Amino acid sequence: MLSAIYKSPKKPETYLYVLRRDDFSQVPAALLEMFGKPQLVTVLDLNSRASLAGADLAKVQQMLTDTGYYLQLPPPPEDLLKTHKQWLDGQAN
């Protein structure tokens, strides 16, 4: 399964996978508007990959099959305050 991968010029670390290069016909217009003009990163054969950076390969393939696209969002920011509080709680014990 081939997939063209595009990055968003508006949203850092946000990627859009589609089945065919420059074919955004399956992507909702509202999503494309928020995403911005897609910038091609690469074209990959997903069947020859063992994993993907930042995305679950099986989920990407399933979404491409079901909807014709997959949106990869950046990981949520780390809650440093929560981490610090957990560390403090561990020191108190």
C-alpha positions, -999 to +999 in steps of 0.1 A: +000+000+000+015+033-011+009+065+008+019+101+001+027+119+033+023+157+036+032+181+064+011+210+075+024+245+071+000+257+098+003+230+125+038+218+136+043+181+137+010+174+119+010+151+089-016+139+064-014+105+047-033+099+015-034+070-009-024+089-040-001+118-044-020+151-046-054+134-043-072+150-014-107+142-026-114+120+004-102+146+029-129+168+044-127+204+032-128+217+068-097+196+077-078+208+046-086+244+055-072+240+091-043+219+078-032+245+052-017+238+018-002+203+021+036+201+016+048+168+003+073+150+026+076+116+010+058+086-006+061+053+013+052+017+007+036+010+040+036-028+033+074-028+034+076-010+067+078-025+102+068+007+119+063+044+115+077+073+135+049+088+156+021+067+142+007+031+146+013+014+112-018-008+114-040+021+124-027+042+095-033+014+070-068+008+084-077+044+082-064+048+047-085+018+037-116+030+055-115+067+048-088+074+022-067+095+046-050+095+080-042+126+101-012+123+124-013+148+152+017+157+174+020+141+208+005+160+237+029+182+255+044+168+287+028+181+319+059+190+338+041+202+368+023+168+372+056+150+367+073+172+393+045+166+418+047+129+413+084+131+419+079+151+451+053+126+463+078+098+457+105+117+477+081+121+507+075+083+510 
